[in-house]
Amino acid sequence: MSRGERAVADLIVIAKEPIPGRVKTRLTPPCTPEEGAALAEAALADTLTAVAETPAGRRTLALAGRPGHWLPYGMTVIPQRGAGLDERLGHAFADAYAGRPLVLIGMDTPQVTPGLLTEAAEALRTHDAVFGPASDGGFWLLGLRRPDPDLIRGVPMSEPHTGAAQLARLRGAGLSIATSPELTDVDTAADALHVASLCRPGGRFPAAVQALGSTLRPVAAT
């Protein structure tokens, strides 16, 4: 039996092309724009690898920019649409919908595993939505059995209360909600060090963090 035949959901990754100066800007400093982009590319590559290894009907990358060598075979690429992140998320759900439930993640949790994604997809058998909280107050995963962009549009993004606001929107619509484990997004140097310690052995992200050495580690006061 193929992966597609076993799948209960489709998967979406929403991401930016890892261009210096346009990604991981909160890491510069201590990183240079080029080092920040290298970390972003590594995080994206590991995320896409996890998605490629997860049973799914279809795997879609909603991309701002152009695909590169980090794109695995068999993944559909669609352009992001909309102004704010809330609109881009809503459009990604609408543009990727093919009649199956959808699970969406970003590019900033390279510690994600096929097991976590499979559990989220399975939750949509018995729930209308699945929500993965992030440690910064946002969310790293959102799954919907019947995607509706209005469940996301207007939710304030990149705020400490984004996750709570998104949950309130889902509950206000009367949806039954399952919860995935909390993960940490890679936004700061401390995040990068922490997340690298949680990644699967052999991943590109922990290797990229290791290559930066002391750049990401704070200098002890003397």
Number of C-alpha atoms within 10 A of each C-alpha: 5 9 13 14 10 11 17 20 28 24 28 28 23 22 20 21 17 24 16 16 14 12 22 26 16 14 22 17 15 16 18 16 20 16 22 25 23 21 27 26 25 24 29 27 21 26 25 25 19 19 24 19 14 22 23 24 19 21 23 22 25 25 19 16 13 11 14 10 7 13 16 14 7 10 16 14 17 16 16 22 17 12 8 13 19 20 18 22 25 21 23 26 24 15 15 22 19 13 11 20 23 30 27 26 23 23 22 26 25 31 23 24 18 16 13 16 25 20 13 27 27 16 22 24 13 11 17 19 27 28 24 22 22 20 14 18 17 24 26 25 24 23 31 26 22 16 23 14 17 14 19 24 19 16 22 17 18 14 13 14 16 19 24 16 19 22 23 14 18 20 14 10 11 10 16 13 19 16 17 21 12 17 21 23 22 24 17 17 22 13 14 25 17 15 23 23 13 13 19 16 11 9 18 22 30 25 14 19 22 14 11 13 9 11 16 19 13 10 8 5 4 3
